[in-house]
């Protein structure tokens, strides 16, 4: 939404009124603007000043209106030549000495400028890199009110700010010390994570403490393909709204990795608050949402994941304000098989009673479990595996196979608007998941024997399609279906098989 600042100065008692449903931070800008104009060497009009923020029926918040309000007052006073229509979208907070300070959500403003036909944006110098991510508009950085006044008066030329397009091609984890080569053993788990990364499938890892679940999850971002420019822009837009974009923007050119603590609230996970803001699932958009110790999360927090996991967006309504945020994340979860973590461990005896184990497992609902495509057991690593000197595959080697599989999917879905197998709907499943005769027989038998749901059936097809893509096979064969069924063995009606 673009806010139009209208200024009227008329004869009368010195009054400074601001209308247009302005919240506290916007109303307080009157004193900042008045003092900034005075301290910048200009005269504040000693007349009746009325500021209207249009559209008047939508709440205005934040401090980004300081600079346009100040420029509007100076223009109405005759200090700046009037321009109709003004080809620039302006935002910035003013300090009392006239300096222009950085603000939040600059990227959405820059996108709005392009969508509404503005020539460009005038932003605080610290926000210039962020705004310059948007192409086809000029970004003019300013550091002082006087600089903006001189520009509109024709006394100063400001060169448009540019960013290096290569910043989106650089992998931010190049200096990341985490690598799959550090993980000893667990070859079958690495294989499952490779499939998950190739098709953007949700993953649940179950195993005793110390088996390497967290270590594996923290390295999955090193095998994910680089985001496209459009994906990077979507990621940055969310982080811009939260004011998290800066010189060390962590997800620029890469995919976010979010690992919230299990004490998080449902509003913190899905988004919300007095003024709706994105939650962890949106901050993990086009990236990884890692939930360690999954059963320790509150039941209501886990249940809010169900709809976003399928639709890729979440709508928050608070106090009459409605906001929709994207949340196409890849869920990676880890849990112990029981409260003590030793259920099924041949080396240590489990100290949990049967009812304890059932209560622990019941914290994860069947519908949520059904939405997780890959469920894998992570056993304790043996001494031979830990002490062995045989090298493990590096993240770069695994990522090469993942990139090749994603290239196949990009070609497959180039007319569908999708980028990975996990997002296929019923029509695309029928079109692209063609099974060989042996594969059909295996899947038919599994459905009758294991009691898989319809959602699980579709999940198996998606995972099998990804496995076939990694093998560069056009059709889904018997071995692909068998491996996909293996990863859904925890989704049977009788509960997780730990």
N, C-alpha and C positions, 0 to 999 in steps of 0.2 A: 504494500500500500504506500502510495506517495502522498505526503502531507504538504499541502500548499499553505505557505505563510503569507497572510494578508496584513498589511499595516496601514492604519489610518491615523493621521495626525491633524487635529483640529484645535481651534482656539478654545480656551477654557482653563479651568484650574488644572495644575500639574497632576495628572493621574496616569498611572500605567496599569492598564487592564489587559488580561489575557483570557480569551474565551475559546471554547472548542473542546471541552471535556479533557482538560489537561490534568494529569496526576501531579503528585507533590513535587517530584524532581523537575517537572516541566514548569510548574508555577514558580518554583524557587529560582528559575533561570532569570527572572526579572531583575533581581539584585546582581546576579553575575553579569548580565548583559549591560546594565546601567554602569557598573563600576568598570567593566572592561572597556567600554566605549570612552569613558572619561580618562582612564589611565593610558589609553592608546593615543591620546592627543586630540580627540574629537569632542564635540559639544553634544550632550544629550538634550533633546528638545524639552523645553520647559512648558509644554502644552499637554493637551489630552491625547494620550497615545493608547490606541486600541489594537491589540493583536488578535487575529482570528486564525485558528488552526483548522483548516478544512481537510476532509469532511468532519463536520462538527459532532456527528453522532458516534464516533469511534474514539476510544480512549487513546490518549497520547502519553507515552512514557519514555523514560530515558533522558539523557542529557545531550543528545545529538542535535537538538533544535536550537541550541545556543547561538551557533554561528549564523544560520539563516535568519534568525530573529534579529540579531545585531545588524546584519547587512540590510535587512528590510527596513529597519528604523533609519539607518543612514541614507538609504535610497529615498525613502519618503521625505527625509529632511533636505534632499537636494544635493547631498555630498557625493552620491554615486549616480551616474547617468542611468535613467530608466531603460530597461530592455524588455520588450514584450514580443513574443514570450521569452522567458529566461531559458536558455538552452542547457543550463547546468543544474544538476541535482547536488545540493550542498548539505553537509552535515559535519558536526564537530562540537566539542564542549569547550567553553571558554573559561580560562582562569581569570582571576581578578586583574592581572596585569596585561590581559589581551592575548596571551598565548593560547594556541589551539591544542587541546589535549585529545588523546585517542578515545574512541568510543567503541561500543560493542556492535555486532551485527552489520559491519560495513559491507560484507560480501552480498547479503540480500539486497542492500540498497543499490549496489552496483548492478546487480542483475535487474532490479526494478528500473534503473535508469536505461538500460539497454532495451528492455521490453516496452518502455513507454516513449521511446524515440528521443531521449535526451542526447545531447552531444557528448556528455561525459559527466563525471562527478568531481567535486572539490571536497577533499577529505583531509584529515590531519596527517601530517607527514609520517607518523608511526603506523598508520593504517594503509599506506600507499601500496605496499606489496600485496596485501590482502585484496584490495579493490582491483589491482591490475591483473588478477587472475581471470577477470572477465574480459573477453576480447571484444573488438569492434566499438569500444568507447575510449575516450581520453580520460586519464586519471591525473588530476592536478593536485599535488600535495602542497599544503600550506602549514606554516608553523606559527603564524601570528595574524591577528585580525587585520592589522595594517597591510599585510601582504595581500589578503583577499580584496581589500578596498582598492589598493593600487591596481590590482589586476582588472577589476571591473571599471575602474576609471580610465584604463588605457595607458597607465604609466609603467606597467610591469608585465613582462611576458613570462609565463610559467611553462616550462617544458613538460610535456606529458610523461608520466612515469611508466617505465616498462620493466617487465620481469623476464628472466631467462626461461624460455619454454622448456629447456632441458631439466628444470627443477622437478618436473613431473615425471621425467624418465629415470631419475636417479633413485636407486633403491635405498631407502633410509636405513635398512638393516645391514648395510654393507659393513659397518663397524660393529654390528651386533655380535657379541661373543657367543651367543646361544646358537648351537648348530646340532643337527641330528647326529652328527658324527660323534658327539659326546655321549650319546645314549648307548649303553651296553645291553645287548640282548633285545628282547621285545620286538623281534622281527615282524611278528604277526600284527602287533599294534601299530608299528610304523606303516605297514601295508594298509591297514584300515584308515589311518590318518591321511595317507597319500590319496586313497580313494575319496575320502571326505573333502580334501582340498581340491581335487580335480572336479568334483561335481557340486561343491558347496553344500554338502550334506551335514546334518546335525549329528553329533557324536556323544555317546555316553561311555565313559571308561569306568570299570568297576574292578577294584582290587584292594589288597591289604595295604596298610600304611608303609611307605618307603618303597613301593614297587615302581615308582617313577611316573605316576599319572600327571602330577603337576609339571614335572620336567618335560614330559612329552607335549603337554598342552602349550607350554610357553614357547615351544619351538615351531608350532604349526604355522605361525605367521611368516616364518622364513621359507616356507615352501608354497605359499599362496602366490598366484600371479600378480603382477603389478596392476593396479587399477587403471582404467582408461581415464582420459582427461575429464570426460563427463562424470565418472564416478568420483574422481578426486574433487571436482567442483561440488558435488552433492555432499561429500564428507565435510569439506571445508565450510560449506554453508551452515551445517548443523553446529560445528564448533564455533563458527563466527557468532551465532545467536547466543551461545554460552559465554562469549568473550574469551575463548581459549586459543585464538589464533594469534601468534606472535612470531618473533624471529626464529624461535625454536619450535615451530608448529610440528608436533610429533607425527602427524599422519599425512603430511604433505608429500605426495608421491608414493605413499604406502597405504597399508590398510590398518585401521585402528585395532587395538587389542585391549579389551576392557575386562577387568577382573574385579567386580564389586565384592565387598565383604558380605558374609551371610546374614549380617544384621540389617541389611538394607530394607527399606520399606517398599510397599508396592508403588507408591508415588515416585520414589527414587529409581525404581526399576523401569516403570512404564512412562514416567513423566507426570508432571502436575505441579502442585503448589498454588499459592494464591494467584499468581500469574503463571499460567501454564508454560513450563519449560521442558525441553527434551530430557528423557531419562536415559538410563544406561543402555537400553536396547536401541535407542536412536543414536547414541554416541558410538555404538558398535556397528552402525550402518556400513555395509560393504566390507565388514571386517569380522572379528571374532569376539564373541561374548563368552568368557570362561567363567563357569560357576563351579568353584571347588567346594568339596563337601556338600553336594547337592541336597541331601536330606536335612541339613542344618538350616536351610533357608525356610522361612515361614511358608506355610501352605498357600496362603493367598498371594504371596509374591510369585511363587512358581506358576500359579494358575493364570496370572495375567500374561504369561508368555504364550499361551495357547493360540489365541487369535492372531497376534503379531507374527508368530512363526509361520503361519500359513498365508496371511495377506500382505505382509511386508510393510505395513503401516499401522499406526495407532492414533486414535482420535481421543483427545482429552477435552473435557468440558468442565470448567471451573468458574463459578460466579457469572454465568451468562457468556463467558468467553470460550470459544471453540477453536481448538488448534489441532491440526493433523500433521504428524511427523513421520517421515520414512524410517523403517527399521528392518532392512534386509540384512540380517546378521546371520552368521554361522555359529550355532550354539555348540560349545564344547564343554561338557560337564564331566565331573569326576566324583566318585563316591566310594566309601568302604562298603563291604558286603554286610556289615552289621555294626552296632555301636562300638565294639572293641576292635573291629577290623579283621578278626582272624577266622571268621566263618569260612570253612572250606579250605583253610590253610593247613597242609599236611605237616608243617613244621611247628606250628604253635596251636595250642588248644583254645577254642573259643570259650569265653566266659559268659556269654550272653544267654539268657533264657529264651525259649521259643517265642513267648509273647513280646519280648523286647525286640527281637528281630522283626517280627511282623509289624509292630508299631513303627519301627525305623523305616522299613520298606514302604509302608503305606503312606508316608509323607509325600511320595511321588505318585501322583494319580495315574491311572491307566491311560486316560486320554493324552496326557503329556508324554508319557513313555511311548505311546503309539506314534507320536509325531517325530520321534528321534530315529533317523534312518539307520544309523550304525551304532550297535551296542556291543562292546567288546570287553572281554575280561583281561585284566593286566595282572599276571601272576608275579610272585616274588622272584627276583633275579637270583640265579644260582651263583656260586663262587666261581665256577669255570667261566661263566659269561662275564662276570665282573673282572676277573684276572686275565682273561684271554687277550691276546695281542692282535687278533684279526681285526682289521679296520672296519668301521661301520660306514654306511653310505652317508655322504654329506648332504646338507640341505640343498646345495646347488645341483647335485645329481638328481635328487628327487624332484626338485622344482622343474627341471628340464622336462621330465615326463609329464608333470602336471600341466605345464604350459602347452605341450603337444596335445594333450587331451582337451584342454580348453580351446585350442585352435579349432579342433574338430567340432566342438559344440558351437563356437561362434559362427562357423560356416553353416551348421545345421539350422541355427535359430536366427539367421541374419534377417529373415522377413517376419519373425515373430516377436521381436523386441526383447527376447530373453538372452541370457548369457551363460546359463548353466543348467544341467539336467535336473537339479533339485527343484526347479521352479516350473517344471512341466505340468500342465493340466491334463484332464482326461483325453481331450482331443489330440494333443501332441503325444501323449503316451501311446495312443492307438496308432498314430502315424509313424513314430520313430522307434518304438520298442517292439520290433518284430522278432518273435521267438522262433528258434529252430524247433523241429518236432520233438526232439529229446528234451529240450528245455521246457516245452509246454507240459510234457508228461511229469517232469520233476516238480514244477510249480503247482500243478493240479494235485499231486499227491501231498505236497506240503500244506496246501490250503485245507485239505480234508483231514490230515493227520494232526497238525499243530493248531488248527482253529484260528488262523490269521484273520484279521478284520479286513474290510475293503480298503481302508487307508494303508494297512500294512502291505496289502497286495500291490498297491500303486508304489509304495516305498521300495519294495523289492525290485520292481521294474526299473525305477529310477537308478538305484544303486547298481543293478546289473548293467544298465546302459552305460554308466560311468566306467565300470570294470571293462566292458567291451571296448570303450573308447581308449582306455589305457593300453589295451592290447591291439588297437587299430583294427578292430573287427566291425564290419557293418551290421551283422546280425548278432543277436544275443544267443550264445550257445549254452549248453548244459553246464559247463564249468562256471560260467558267469552267474547263472541262476543259483547254483549250489553255494557259491561264495556269498552272494547277496543274502540268501536264506540264513546262512551261518551268522551274519551280522544282525539278524532280527530274532535270534533265538531267545533273547531276553524279553521279547514282546508278547509271549504267549499268555493265554488267559489265566494260567495258574501262577502268574507272577514272575518276577525276574529269576533267571537261572544263574545263581552266583557260583 
